[in-house]
């Protein structure tokens, strides 16, 4: 009988949970209610946990404090999508509860499960039952019951907690009608169960491959609209990056002192502090000085030192083999900056034309991580930065990044679609305060109706509509509006479902798989049906979605 576990066993359990989730990610993706062609839950949760698993697997003999920091910081930075952010918050709460212990017994596990649930619920503005949150809460409830009953065998404890959480998962269709109609359980809850079951297998001593493949820790690179600046004259030769796993207090004064020291030995300084970790970036001629100073605050991980002068020589050689290109200038300082998540050449250009400073290419199939958001924030040289996520599955990651930034004011406008993002920035008024602009932008995005046309990746029944694999679907703000075998007909039917008497403007952005002729043909049909409306047809160039339509 085993009644406690130490850091070494917890590390194995965590890695086993991560590997089990990775192995089941496609199955979890298939549980998504909407049969749209996106990576979504399984992929997002896997990328989130693998970001932490990579750090854990690199630790030779971790103690509880360093292990907890690796799990928490790795998952927070790697979090993608709503499910990934919630998973990272569950880990954050759990590790906060146990990080100062040498070993964990059943009462400590019960406390940690409750802290995990409390932390995750707080991270979500409007928690919804029937989701991963409900499954996590079920596990915590059963853990507390077992602890109070005096259970002292961890094998029995884990088995009972998992059985009860599975029962809660099976009840999620009764809590969310959309799950019941689609005939599936909640995909995020199922993902959490795979983490728990994998961890239990490791606890039982099963032979498992706990190797973390680098390819599993990241998706396709997130492209950005700001390229690395060309170093014509390199004053400081080494780009130095690392993470401090804090072992002592790092208050505002410590942070200011540390930044001041870095400024004395280099430039391009970024110091982003979270509860347990500090992310550091500096260009310097002596990386050792930065490292020695940082070691006063804790252990270092994710260290990366690049010789920029050598890289510059390589770039010059390559540049000599191709047409000359103007170097990009460093972004000048400004009071207010904008970051937008966007995809598609045409839509990117629209945002840039409206004053967006930095484009993160992402959306369906590639939700940017919290770290992607932090990197974008670092690039924008502004005191106040508005972030337009433009996808409901990216808002939580943006808010998580906001909580990790102290040297800039970050305002996340909860735009769920590209048209909402365009409307938000159009309504920005430079003469107003940031707070007044935030209020106005949030108000205006509520007046935008959005429809998006894509194809179904599997058969399903949703919103009382029978959908076959390969059908085109018109998806509105609240559900499926039209289904059929002709993309133009489906788009037109979707627009008819969107329209109300007071709407005056219809904007259509056609994707990379739609010809200009087809888009013009759609314009004619819309103008004939709604002669009093202004109709705008623009090239968006977006993948996955044939048309994105807004009505205002």
N, C-alpha and C positions, 0 to 999 in steps of 0.2 A: 504493500500500500504506500502510495506517495501522497504527502500532504503539503509539500512546498516545491517550488521550482526556483532556480537561480537564473542569472542573466544568460548563461550559456545555453540553457534549455529554452528560455524565452526567445533567444535569437534564432535557434533552429525552428521553433514553432512559427515564428514570424516568416522566415524564409519559405517554409513549407506551405504556409497559407498563401503567400505571394505566388509560388509556383503553381499551386492548385487553381488559383484564380486565372492565371495566365493560360493554363491548359483548357479551361472552360470558357474563355472569353467569347468565342464565336457562338457557342450555345447561348450564352447570356445575351449577346447582341440580338439573337433571333427572338428573344422574349420581348423586345421593344414593341410597344403597342402599335405605334405608327409604322407601317411597312415601308419606310423611306430608306433610300440608300445611304445611310450614314453609319459611322463606326459606333458611336454612342456608348451605351452603358458599359458593356464588357471591355471595350477598348479603353475607355476613359479610366475605369477603375484599375485596369491592369497597368497602364502607364503611370498612374498615381502611386500604386504600391511598389512598382518596380523601381521608381525613383528612390524610394527609401531602402528597398532591398539591396540595391547596388551599394549603398553606404554600409549597410549592415554586413554584407558579405565580405567587405574589405577589412573588417575588424577582426584581429587575431584572437584576442581574449578580452572581450568587453566586460566592463562592470555595468551595473544596472543604470547608472546615471548616463554614461556615454552611449549605451545602447538606446535608451529612451530618447536621447537627443537626436540620434541618427534616424530613428523611426519618425519622430515628430517633424524634424526639419526637412528631411528628405521627402516625406509625403506632402507637407505643406507647399514646398516649392514646386513639386511635380504635379500638383493637383490639376486635373482637367475635367471640365464639365461639372454639372451639379452633383452627379453621383460621386465623382472623384473628390470634389471639395468636401462633401459630407463624410466620405471615408477618411479623408485626412484629418478632419475635425474629431472623428471618433478616436483615431490614433492619438491625436493631441491630448484629448481629455484622459484617455487611458494612461498614457505615459506620464502625464503630470501627477497622476495619483500614485504611481508606483516607483518613480525615478529615484527616490531617496531610500528605498528599501534594499536590503541585501538579498532577500528572497520574498516570494509572494505565496501566501496561503489563501485559503478559500475566502475568509472575510475580506482580505485585501483585494482579491479578484472581484468580489461583489461591489466593493467601494469603487474600484477602477471602472467596472462596467457602467455603474451609475454616473460617474464623472464623465465618461465617454459620451453617454446619451445626453447629459445636460449640456455639454460643450457643443455637440452637433446640433441640437435643437436651437441653441442660441445663435448659431451661424446662419440659420435659414429664417428669412423675414416672415414667411407665412408657412410654417411647417404643415405638411399634409400627411394624414394617416393613410395607411395602406402602402407605404413606401419603405425604403431602407431604414428610415427612422423608426418606424413601428416595429420592424424585426429586431433592431438593436435594443429597443425598449423592452421587448419581450424577453430577450436574453438577459437583460439586466434584472428584470422582475424575478425571473426564475433563479438567477444567481443569488439574489438577496434571500429568497425563500429557503434555498438550500443552506445558506450560511446560518440563518436563524434556526433552522432545524438541527444544526449541529453536524452536518455532513463534514467528514474529515478525510475523504478519499477523493483526490483530484480527478481520478479516472471516472468515478461515478458522477462527480460534479460536472465535468465537461460533457459527458454523455447526456446527462439530463438537460443541461442548458441548451445543447444543440438540438435535442429532440423537441424541446418546447419552442425554440426559435423557428424550427421547421414547421411546427403546427401553426405558429403565427403567420409565417410566410404563406402557407396554404390558405389562410383566411383573407389575404390581401385582396383577392377579387371581390369579396363581400364588402370591402370598405371602399373600393374604387370601382364604380360601375364600368368605367372604360376598360379595366382589366377583365372584368367578368364577360363583357361582350366580346372581347378579343380571345377569351379562353386561355389567359396566361396569368402567372403570378408576377409580382413586381420584379423587374430585372435587377434593380439595385439591391433589393433584399436577397435575391438569389446569389448575387455576387458576394455579399457579406457572408452568406452561409458557406460558400466555397472557401473563403478565407478561414473561417472557424473550423471547417472540417479538415482542411489541409493541416492546420495547426494541431488539431487533435491527433491526426495520424503521426505527426512527428513526436508528440508527447508519448504515444504508445510505443515508440521505438521502431516504427516501420522503416524499411530501407527506402530512402527517398533520394532523388537527385536534387541537391540544393544549390547547384551551380547557377549563377545568375549571368545570363548571356547579355552582353552590352546591347545587342540589337533589340532586346525586349524592353530596354529602359527608355526608348525614345521612338517617336513616330517620325514620319517624314518631316524634314526641317521646316519650321515655320518661316516663311519668307517675310521680309520686311521692306518697307518703302524707303528706308534710310540706309544706305550702304556705308561700310566702314570708311572713315575719311582717309584720303591719300596723304601719307606722311612724306612731304617733300623734304623737310628738315626735321630729323628726329632728335629732340633734345634729350629725352629719356628712352633708353634702349630696351627695357624689359617690361612687357605687359604682364603684371603679376596679379593673380586672382587666387583667393582661398576663402574658406569658411572657418570662422572661429566657433568652436563648440564651447560655449561659455562655462567656466568653472568658478568665476567670481562675478561680483556685481558689475554691471556695465550700464551705469546711469547716464543721464544727459551730459554731465560734466566729463565722465570718462570718454564718452563718444566725441565730444568737442575736442578734448585733449588729443585723442587718437587721430582725428581728422587733421588737427593742426600739425601734428608730427608728420603725417603723411604728406601734407602740403610742403613741409620743409625739405622733403627728399624726392618729391615727384609732382605729377599732375594727373589729370583725368581721374580724379578720386571719386569713388562711390563707396559709401558705407551704409548698408541697409541692416538695421538691427531688428530682430524678433525677440521673443521672450528668451529663447535658449541659444540662438545662433546669431552671428553677424556675418553678412556677406561683404567681402572687401574686394575692390578693384583699384589698382594704382599703376601708373606708368612711372618707373624709376630706374636709375642706373645701378642701384644696389638692392635687389629683392631681399637680401638677408636682413637688412635693417628693418624693413617692414615686417618680416617674419618674426624677428626677435622681439619687436615691440608687441606684436599680436599675441605671442606666447605668454605674455604677462596676464592675459585675460582668459586663456583656456587652450585646449588642444586644437590643432588645425586639421582640416580635411579638404578634399577636393582641390588640392594645390595645383596650380597651372602657371608656368612661367614661359613666355614666348619671347624669343629674340626678335624684336621688331625690325632691327636694322638688317638682320639676315633675311627676314621675310621681305623687307623692302627691296633688297637687292634682287631677290627672286622675282618679285613683282615687276621690277624694272626690266629684267631680262625678258619676261613674258610679254610685257608691254611693247618691247622693241620688236616683237614678232607680229604685232597687230596694230591697227590704226590707233593714232593717239587719241586719248580721251581726257577731257577736262577733269581735274581733281575736284572732288566735292568739298565745299567749304563747311567748316564747323558751324552747327546751328547757332545763330546769335541768341543772346538771352532775351526773353520776353516775359511779360507778366502772366499771360495766359496761353496755354498750349492745348492741342487736341490730339487724342489718339483714337483711331477707329479700327475696329475689326471689319475686314472687308475681303471679298474675293471676286475676281473678275477684272480684267483690264479696264473695261468701261466704267464700272462702279468705282474702282480705285481712283480713276481720273476725276470722277465727279466729286469724291470726297476731297481730293487734293485741291480741286478748283474752289471748293467751299472753305478752304483754310485749314484742313487737317494737316498736322505736322508729321505724323508718323502713322503708317498703315501697317497693321499686323494682318497678314493674309491668313484667314481662317474662317471657321464657320462649321457647317456640316462636314463630316468626315475628318476634320482636323481642328478640334477645339484647342485654342491656345492654353497653355498651362499658366499657373500663377507666376512661374519664373519668366515666361515669355512676356507677361504683363510688366514685371519688374524691370526686365531689360529694356522694354519700350519706354518706361518711365525714366530710366537712367538717360536715355538718348535725348529726350525732350528737355531743352534748357529753358524751363519756365517755372515760375513760382507756384502757379495754380494750373493743374492739368485736368481737363475733362476727358473721361473715357467713355466711348460709345461702343458697348459690346456687340450690339446688333444681332444678338442671338440669345434666346432665353437660357441656353445651356452654358453660356459664358459669363453671365452676370455674377455668379457666385465667385468665380475665379478672379474677376476684376475687383470685387469687394474684398477678397482675401488679400490681394496685392495691396490694396489701399490701406489695410490694417498694418501692413509691414513696412510702410514708408513713413518716415518722420520729417524729412527735410523739405518736402513739398506738400502742398495741399492737393489732395486727390478727390475729385468729384465724379462718381460713377452715375451716369444717366442710364436708367434701366431699359435701354432700347432692345427690343426683342427681334426686330427685323431691320433690314437695310433701309427701307422707306422711313421707318421711325428715326433712324440715325440721321438721315438726310434732313428730315423735318426738324430735328433737335438743333442741328448746327445752323440751319437757315434762320432759326428763331433766336440765335445768340446775338445779344446787343452789347457791343463793347463798352458803352457808357454806363451800363448797369453793373451792380456788384455781382460777384460770383454767386452769392446766395440767391439774389433776385433772378439771375439767369438760370440757375438750377431749378428754381420753382417754375419759371416760365417754360423751360424746355420739357420738364416732366409733365406739365399741363398739356402742352401742345402735342406730345407724342400720343396722348390718349385720344386725340381726334383723328388719328390715322388708321385706316382699315387696310390690312395687308392680305394679299393672296399669293400663293406660290405654287407653281405647277411642276411636279416631278413624276417619277414612275414608281410602281409598287414592286418590291423585291420578293414578295410572297403573297399567297392567298390569305385573306382574313375577312372578318366582318367587323366594321367599326362605324359608329354614328349611323347605325341602321343601313349601311351601304355595303353591299357585297363587292369585295375587291379581289381581282385575280392578278396573279403575278404578271407583270408587263403592262398592266393598265396604267393610264395616265390619271393622276389625282390632282385636283385643285384644293389646296389646304388653306383655310382661312385662319383667323386669329383664334377661333374657338373649336376648330375641327375640320373634318372633310366636307367640302362644299360641292364637289362634282367629281364624277368618275366616268371614264370612257376609253374608247380605243383610238380617238383622234385628238391630238394635242391641242389643235386650234379650237375645236368644239368644246373640249374640257375647259380651256382657258376662258372662252366666251361665257360658258355656263357659270363658271366661278365668279366672273365679274357681275353677272346678273344677280347672283346670290348676295354679293357684297353691297350692291347699290341701295342707297336710300335717297329720299327726295331732296335733301339739303346738300348732297354732295355735288361739287362743281368741277373737280379736277381728277382725271384718271391718268396716272403715270404708269407706263409699261416699260420694263427693262428686259430685253430679250437676251438669252444666254448664248453660250458658245456653240451650241448645237442647233441654233435656229437661224435661218437665213433672213436677210433683210427683206426679201420679197414676202416671206411668210409673215413677218412682223407687220409689214405694210398692209397685207391682206386682212390681218386682225384689226388694224386701225380702222379700215373701212367699215367693217362690221360694227365696231363699237360706235363710230360716228353716226351710223345710220340708226342705231338703237337709242343713242343718247346725244341728240343734236345740240342740246343746251350745255353740254359739258365740254371743257377744254381737254383735249387728248394729247398726251405727250408720249412719243415712242423714242426710247433711247437704247443704245447698245450697252448692255451690262457686261457681257462676256463671261458670266458666271457659269461654273460647271454644275452638274446635278440638277439644277432648276432651269427648266426651259424658259419660263417667264416668272418674273416677280412683278406684282401689280400693287399699286397703292391707290386708294380713293380717299379724297379729302373734300 
